[in-house]
């Protein structure tokens, strides 16, 4: 009987890491692989991944080392707790899983982690298990991190990751110019930056750095190291997303069904970005000003409470507001006209795959880099500009949305990039071939 590869998938416990790794796990099972998916106990309680349990994907858990009352939106706190708690427990878990696999010889033979979980590759390495990284950000973000030692040596950034001066740099001849204030660790403190440097050394244990991208989207970044392997876009068309940390409100799909084609403005800032109340008010009034149907995701916090108040003058009569929603379904709906996005990589790749024009509103980390790809390289969207007070005004929101909706060149680019990206995933496409190459390597 043929031995199937058995993967242990370990995401960092935030939505933007869990989703792509779960999608990758589902794709692996279509190739006959077996996957054990490791959640922290806290994340597992929040998600519905038990619904995925079948003979190909099994969900297991370990504690993250924090108390139930601890604030898990403090990413640094979660990272440090996991790193001090989970490594010893993981060795035991792998032993227990493998002990059950003696009869059919399906022991774990590859660990796939997302960024911040590189320590698990060290555990696997000691046990003689192969390892790979699934990068939840863009290949360009990872390429920037690869170049940190050189950037310090060339005095472009200091030892804490801060630019020595604002300038545009090119980390490789085929990568677009990058503003040094837009490097992915933008705004991080020294502890976080040191953690990234350490993590880059640890993930070198991975034979492959799998990227949720395609060669045509980021050719220069893919070329920066032989470890890079583009296998995206990882778009699984599930009926619903059972790895979501918030309950998805599917009534918005029924609402979209009643709207005219390409008429709805979709607004979502992902699972981590936080907007302040004054800026929230300006966005609400900007949507009113547009006088077009809109679908706005106003995310609750971890306790399922929405902490925003709508301005008194906000009408919202043309729109629908929900707490969380099935984004891939929304972006592929014929009613969607454009996407006001924080430009997180998952949202970016989903929007590109759906052929939807972007209005870019980045908040943190790699989102500024993704915005520059959308606006300057792929040319499938426009950026919102802040005023002299650091705010994005309601007038600016109205202006940019109307500009995108009237721009035939942007619409044409959206469709062109969509077609190129989808062609990578079909049988015989480059991403599809890379995925099969990776599975063969594990075997």
N, C-alpha and C positions, 0 to 999 in steps of 0.2 A: 504493500500500500504506500502511495506517495506521501512524503512528509510535507505538510503545508507550513509555510512560514508562520510563526506566532509572534506578533508584535505586542510590546507593552507600550501604550501611549500615555504620556504624562504631561498634561498641560499646566502652565501656571494658572492659578484659579481666578482668572478674570474672563469675562465674556469674549473679549477679542482674541483670546488664546484657545479657549475651550471650543469655540465654534469651528475654526478651520481644522483643528486636530480631529474633531468628531467627524467632520465632512471627509477628511482624509481617511479616517478609519473605515467609514462606510464604503469608500471607493476601494480600499484594500480588500474588503470582504467580497466585493464583486469579482475580484481576481482569485477568489478561493482562499484568501488568507484568513487567519484567526487573529482577533485583536482582544487584548485585555486593556480596558480603559481605566486609568487610575484618577479618581477624584479625591480632593480633600473631603472630609466628612461634612464640613460646612457647605461646600459647593454642591455636594450631592443632595443635601436636603433642599437646596434652592432649585435644583434642576429636575427634569423629568427623565433623566437618562436611563432609569430602570426600564422604561418602555422600549429601549433599544436592545435589552437583553435577549439574545438569541444564541444559537449554537456558534455564531461567528464573533459576536461582540459581547464580552462579559464585563460588567462594571464592578470595580473593587474600590475600597476607600482606605485612607490613612488620615490620622489627625494632623492638623496644621500647626499644633502647638499653642494656639491662642485660645483664650476663654470665649464663651459665647457672647459675652458683652463687649468684647474688644472691637475696635473700629477697623473693619477690613477694607475700608476705602483708603486707609493708610498703607499704600503699596510697599513702602520701604519696610514697615513693621511686619507685613505678611512675608516678604522675601526673607528677612533675617530669621523669623520664627521657623519657617519651613526648612531653611538650610540647617538650623540647629536641631530640628526635631525628626525630620523624615528619613535621612540617609540610613541610619541603623535599622529603622523599621522597614525600609524598602528591601534590604537584603533578606530579611526574614520572610517578607511577603513573596518575593521571587522564589525562595526555597519552597514555600507552601504551595504556590501555584504549580511549580515544576513537579512537586511530589505527586500531584493529582494527574500528571500527564505521562506517567511512566508507561502505561499500557500502549498508548498510541504514539508515543515518541514525539509529542507536540510541545516540547518545552519551549520557553521563550528564547528566541534567537536574535531579536533586535529590539532595542529600546529607542523610541522616538520621543523627543522632548521638545517643548517650545522654550523660547528664551527665558532666562531666570531659573530654569530647572536643570542646568548643566551638571550639577552635582550628581544627578541620577546616572549620567554617562560614566562618571568615575566609579559609581557602585557597579554598574554593568561591566566596566572594563576589568575590574578586579575579579568578576565572576566569569570572564571570558565571553561576554555577550556583546555583539556588535551594537553600534550606536549611530543615530542620525538626529539632526536638528530639523524641525519644521519651523521655519522663520515666519512668525505671524505678521511681520512688517514687510515693507518692500525690500527687494534685493538691494536697492540703492542704500537704504538705511543700514543694512548689514555690511555693505561695502564700506560705508563711512566708518563703522565701528572697527572693521579690519584695519583701516588706515590710521587709527588713533596714534600708534607709536610714531609713525612718519609725520603726522600732523604736529606732534609735540616736538619732534626733532627739528622740523623746519620752522618752529616757533610760530605756527599758524594758530595753535591753541596752547594754553599753559597746562601745567600738570593737573589742574582741576577741571580741565575741559572747556574753559572760557576762551573765546577768541581774543587774541592779543590786540587785534583791531578789526573793525568791520571791513570785510573785503569779499570779493567773489573768488572762489578757488575751483579748480578742476582736479578731482582725485584720480582721474584716469582720462586719457584722450577721448574716449567715446561716451563719457558721462557728462551731462549738461553742467554748466557753471552752477556752483552752490554758494549762496550767501552764508558766511561763517556764523551768522546769528540764527541760521536755519538748520544747523547740524542736529541730528536726532536727539541728542542729550540736552538740547536747548532748555535752559531754565533749571537744570538739575543741580543739586548741591554736590559737594566733594564726595560724600559717602556714596551717593548713588552713582556718580561717575566712576569712582574706584571699583564699585561693584560691576559696572559694565566692562571695565578693563579686565577684571578677574574672570568674568564670565566668558569673555572672548578667548582667554587662554584655556578655559575648561572645555568649551565646545570644540576646540581643536581635536578632542578625542573622537568627535563624530567624523565618520568617513565622508558623509554627505551633508550638505546644508541645503535642504529641500526648500524651495521658494514658491509661494502661492502667487506666481506670476508667469508670464510667457516670455520667450526670448524676444519677440517683437516689441514688447512693452519696455524692456530695460536691457537692451543688448550689451551696453557698456559695462553695466554692473555684473551681469552674469559672467563676463569675461575676466573679472578681476581675480578669480581663484578657481582652480579646477574642482573645488569642493561644491561650488554652486550648481544646483540642478533645478531648473524651472519645471514645475509639474502642474502649473495652474492654467486657468483659474479653477480652484476647487469649489465647484458649484454643484451641490447635490440637490436635485429638485424634490425634496421631501414634501409631503403634504403639510407637515408642521415641524417646527424646530424644537425637538425634545431636549436640546441641550441649553435652552434659554433659561436665564436666571429670573426672568419676569414672565408672568403669564401673558401670552400674546392675545391681543384683542382682534379677533378675526372679523368683527363686524365691519371693519374698515374696508374689507374686500367687497362686501355687499354694497357698501356706499360707493366705492370706486366703480362698480359695475353700472351704476346709474349716471356716471359722469360722461361727458363727451370725450372722444379721443384726444389725447395730448392737451388736456385742459387743466390738469391738477398740479399744483406746486407741492412737492413732497419735502418736508422739513424733518431732519433727524440728526442729532449730534452724538449718536453712539452711546456706549455704555459707561464712559468715564468722564467725558467733558462736562464741565459745570459752567453755567452762564449766570451772571449776577442779575439781581432783580431789575435794575434799571435797564440793562441791555435786553432782558426778557420782555419788558414793557415795549421797548422800541421795536422788537421783532413782531410782537403781537399787533402793534399799530401799523407796521409795514405790511403785514399780511392783509389787514383791513384795507389799506390804501390801494393795494393791487386790484381789489375787487374781482378776484378770481377764486375758483374753488381751491382749497388747500387741505392737505392731510398733515397734521403736526403731531410729532411724537414728543410728549412731555413726560419724561421718564421719572418714575417714583424713586425714592432712595431705597436703601437696603431694607428698611422697615415698611416698604410699600406705601410711603406717604409722599404726596407731591408737595414740595415746600415752596412753590411759587404762588403769587397772587396775580390775577389778571387785572390790568389797569381798568379803571372805571369806564373809560371811554371806548374800550375794546368791544366790538360787536360780534365778530367771529361768525356772522350768519352764513358765510359762504363755505365755511370749513368744517372739518371733523378733527377733534383732538382726542388722541388715545394715549395710554401709558406706555405700551410696548406693542410691537406689531411684527408680522412676518415679512421682513424687509425684502427678501429675494422675490417673493410673490408680488409685492407692491411695485418694485422697480421694473418688473417684467409686465406689469399691467398696462394695457393700451391707453388708459386714461392719464398716465403720468407724463407731464410736460417737461419738468426739470427737477433737480435734486439739490436743495440747499443742505450742504453737508459739511461736517467737521473735517472731512478728508482723512479719516482713519483708513488704514489699508484695506480692511475687510469691506468697508463701505465703498471705497474707491474701486476695488476689483469687481464688486457686485454691480456697481453703476456702469463700469466699462463694459462688462459682459452683457448688460441689458441695453446698452446703446443710449443711455440717458444723459443729457447735458447737465453739467455741474455748475452750481453757484458755490464757490469755495469760502468756507469760514473756519479756518484752522484754529485750534486752541493750544495744543501742546505737542511736545516730542516730534515724531516724524511727520506730523500732519502738514507742517509748513513745506517740507520737502515734496510730499505728495501733491500739494497745491501747485508747486512750481512745475511738476510734470503735467498736470491737467491744463494749466494755463499757457505754459511756454513750450512744452514738447509735444504733447498729443493734441493740444488746442481743441479740447472738447468741453471747455467751460471758461468761466470768468471768476475773478476774485472780488470779494467785497472789500472796500477800503474804509479804514477808520478815519473819523474826522479829527480835528485838532484836540478834542477832549478824550481821544482814545475810544470813541464809541462808533458803532456802525449804525447810522441813522436810518429811520424808516424810509426816508427819501432815497437813500443809497440802495436799500433793499429793493424798493419798487423799480428804480432805474436799471439795476443790473439784471433783475428777472426779466423785465421787458426787453432789454437788449439781447439776452440769450435767446428768448423765444422768437425774436425777429431775425436771428443770425443764421442764414442758410449754410454758411461755411462750417459753423460749429455742428449743426445737425448732420451735415455730410461726413465730417470727421468722426462723429459718434458712431455712425453706421459702419464706416470703414474700419475703425479700430475694433468694433464689436465682431465683425466678420473675421478679421485676422485672428482675434483672440479665441473665438470659438473653433476655428480651424486647427488650432494647436491641440485641442482636447479630443478631436475626433480620431478614430483609429487611423494610424499612420501619421498623425500630427506630431510635432516635436515634443510637446509636453506629454502626450500619451506614450510616445516611445521612451521618453526619459523615465516615466513611472514604471514601465515594464523592465527597463534596465535596472532600476533600483530594486524591484522585487526579485529579479534574477540574481542580483548581487547578494541579497539576504539568503537566498536558497543555496 
